[in-house]
Amino acid sequence: MKRDRHIPLTETVYYILLSLLEPAHGYLILQKVEELSGGQVRMAAGTLYGAIENLLKLKFIQPVPSEDSRRKVYLITDKGKEMLHLDLERMKHMIQVTEEAFIK
């Protein structure tokens, strides 16, 4: 299987996509990323919005309607879920071969 050119995802992008399995606005995304990463990934707002812009262009996320017109809300797309899954499988394989190498 040929690897997609967007894989591996950066750690930040991985957590952003993971946080958008449910609709979220910018500040909530920042909170979710920090929570999901156990506090290991903390982003400035500028970093987040640059990543969001890129993910929108790649069609990994999409804007969704919001009750609050002042907030932009985003959700992962099927393409974004596919990328998340591909990177998960890549990491699982890396863990498997690493564990096997240590068992020998």
N, C-alpha and C positions, 0 to 999 in steps of 0.2 A: 504494500500500500504506500502510495506516495504521500509524503508529509505536506500538509498545507503550509504555505509560506508565512502564515501568521502564528504558527506554533513553533516554539513554545510561547505562550502568553507571558507577559511580565507578571510579576507577583501582584502588582497594583491592578492591572487589567483583570486578572483572574478574580480577585476579590470584588472588584466593581461588578463584573458580570454575575458573580455568585449573589451579590447583594440585590441584584435586580431580577431575581426570580419572582419577586413581588414588586409591584409598582413603588417607586420611591423618588423623592425630590433630592436635590443636592445635599442639603445638610443631613438628611437621613442616610444617604449613601455614605457620607463621611463617617457617621456613627456606626453603621453596619460593618464597613470595612475594618474599622478599628476593633470592633467586637469579634468579628469572624477571625481576624488575624491574631487574636489574643493580645492586642495592643502593639503588635510588631510593625504594623503598617499604619502610619499616620500621614495624611495628605493635607497640603494646603489647598484652599479653595481653587486657586489658579491651576494647580496640577489636576484637580478633579475635572474642572470644566474643559481643560485642554484634552483630557482623556475622553470625556463625554463627546466632544466635538469629533474626535477621531473615530470613536465607536459608532457614532451616527453615520459618518461617511462610509464606514465599512458595513453598515446595516446589521451590526451585532446588537444594537439597541434601537428603540424607537420611542418617540414621545407618545404619551397617552393623555387623554383628557383628565383634567383636574378640576375639583370643585373650587379651588383657590386659584384665580386667574393670575396671581402674582408669582406662583410657583410652577416651574416646569417639572413634570413628572415623567419618568422614563421606565421602560420595561425591556427585558431581554427579548430578542427575537428568536425564531427557530434557528436561524444561522448562528446567533450568539450561543445558543444552547449547544449546538453541534460543536463549536469551537471549544467551549468549556469541557464538553465530554471528551473530545479528542485530546485535550491537554491532560485531563484526568487519566485517561488510558496511558498516555505517554509516561506520566509520573508513576503509575502503578507498575509499568514494565521496568522502569528504572529501579524502583524499590525491590522488585522481584529479583532482578539479576544481581543487584548489590547484595541482597540477603543470601542468595545462592553462592556468591563469591566468598562471603565470609564464613559460610558453613563448610566449605572445602578444606 
